[in-house]
Amino acid sequence: MAYLPPERLSPGPPFTNVGLDVFAPRSVTAHGTRGSQANSKCWGTISTCLSIRAVHIEVIESMDPSIFINALRRFQAYRGPVKTFRSD
């Protein structure tokens, strides 16, 4: 087994070091007024704290870079500043 990266072993506040991934699209049915329905796809970003494995999920409506950046900004506004991001 390989050695763990130093970010996984360093103590600190939650979400100082973050692993980030985007997961597969899901089909969503939105119910409107008067019984109307609209089918669409949505994706999700999952952010995990590398030291305590806490999870934060943001829903995004498309894979545009600007929408992903907005989700990342919402995450940082809610959880605080991030020192290190790890992603595939």
Phi, psi and omega in degrees: 000139181285159177289149178285146176294155182299334179295332180283341185253348185278131178285153179168180179295156178300147178063029170283319174243126192233137167262135188230137178209156175247130182254167193306156179291147176238144177277129183236136175251119179260126179265125179259189177286158180060028173080010180283153179228145176227128178262136178208173177252149170218153179246176178220147171253134178243125179245125180242137174289129185285339183266320182246000175065027172290155186235139174230129182241131174242138177265132176237147186268347174204174183263023177293143179300323181294324179290322177295318179297321177297321177296322178294320177293322176297318178301312182291328177292326182277318187260347180101177183294147181248135179273318184222133171251137172237130180213162179268000000 
